[in-house]
Amino acid sequence: MATPALLFAGRYTNCGLAQQRWCLLRSAAMHLVAETRPQVVVTRELGKNAKLIKELGNQGISCLELPLIEHKEGPDLKKLASTLCDNTFDWIVITSPEAGLVFLDAWKSAEFPNVQIGVVGSGTARVFQNIVQSNDNLLKIGFLPSKERSLSERGFQVTRLNTYSTVSVHEVNQAMLAEAALAPVVAVASPSAVRAWANIISKFERWNGALACIGETSASAAREAGLQKIYYPENPGFEGWMQSIMEALRSQDSFQT
């Protein structure tokens, strides 16, 4: 026999036993809702939230996957392979895991030129780990500042290629959205995700949750969007992001150490 759903309707008799039963039933229902409500909404592109969900699950934290962004081909993508073939660079700077995946495809199409890579963040570095170990030193990894402007000011001649773009998803499941609005923390990994969430919650009367950003760039976008409860690590990356999520949960009284 299926477990019955609970529907509270009508009136109850204001007498001892009936009132006690009502209170017990109402308390149990409220506890069930609280137990099943997600604590963190994860918003990366569909299929790219698995690691975060697993790590949070290991901490006993429930998640709701609500992709707010998707990646599209950038205007310079087709130039990348030919640029690698026709030019020599002292450094090639990769600033995100997605940019790393796009670069590797073009690098293979260009027949594996010898290049030196600057990566920003441990998550981006992991994209290259297996390749570095098996490519006979054709691809070498280092770490460099992430800002193009800073590199230019240091005397580097910078060529920028926009190989992909991040845009808001066209449709969001409304039932999942209503559930997400009740979560105490939303985790975002890009300014695009911040703007998508800010646009969504503008349609709600009030949202009291906290935003856990992967880094300063996303946090700045959150401030510009008028959001108040913003948490982010000093250095962008997965580990710092996890810490910011935990801090945001504690601020919302949604996680006890």
Secondary structure, DSSP 8 states (H G I E B T S, - for coil): ---------S----SHHHHHHHHHHHHHHHHHHHHHS-SEEE-SSTTS-HHHHHHHHHTT--EEE---EEEEE-TTHHHHHHHHHH---S-EEE-SHHHHHHHHHHHHHTT---EEEEE-SHHHHHHHHHHHHHSTTSEEEEE--S-HHHHHHTT--------EEEEE-S---HHHHHHHTT-SEEEE-SHHHHHHHHHHHTTSS----EEEESSHHHHHHHHHTT---EE--SS-SHHHHHHHHHHHHHHTT----
